Amino acid sequence: MINTSTEDGSRSGSDRAAHERSVGLSIAEIAAMLQAQLGQVLLGVIVGKNPRTLARWAHATVRPPQASEKLLRDTFQVFEILSFVHPPEVARAWLMGMHPELDDASPAEALSNGRSREVMALARSYIAAS
């Protein structure tokens, strides 16, 4: 596994900031931000829901089930870490593209399949190499 700790053993500032935002924002704010940055199609692939459901979550008319909320928060945290170093369109492209360490699945597909930790490790590796 890739070590992304600093010399003193702590995580980077981008890691902490992304984590704080992912737990500090409401789920409606997170859903709205992800829809704006990723689009409803890509976000729908990740969470396995249709655009209408995503819109209801973003407008806080319906709260997502707990598993979907966790997936939204995980996706947001990955996106935030990537966006700390790269423009949002690069972060979006990274989530969509095939990845050799995911057996050529995209990080979006891996997130959808419950592989959030693996995707986070790859995102950290990607930004460390940038």
Residue, then its C-alpha position, 0 to 999 in steps of 0.5 A: m500500500i502507498n504511504t501518503s504520510t508526511e515525515d512526522g506520520s501525519r496526513s497531508g493538509s489536502d487530506r485533512a481539508a478534504h476529510e473535514r469538508s466531507v464530514g462538515l457539509s450537509i449531504a445535500e451540499i455534497a450531492a449538489m457539488l458532485q452533480a455540478q462537478l461530475g455531472q449527473v451521468l457520472l455521479g449516477v454511475i458511481v451511486g447507481k441512481n437516476p438523475r431524478t433521485l440525485a436531484r432530490w438529494a441535492h435539493a434536500t427533498v429526500r435524504p439518501p439511504q445511509a449506504s448512498e450517503k457514505l458513497l457520496r461522502d467518499t466520492f466527494q473526499v476523493f474528488e476534493i483531494l484530486s481538486f486540491v492539486h488539479p483543475p476539476e476537469v482533470a479530477r473528473a477525467w481521472l475518475m472516468g478513465m480506466h486505471p491499470e491498478l484497478d484491472d482497467a476499471s475506472p475509479a468511478e466503477a471501483l467506487s460504485n463497487g465498494r472499493s473506496r479505500e483503494v480509490m483513495a490510495l490511488a488518488r493520493s498516489y496520483i497527486a503525490a506524483s504530480 
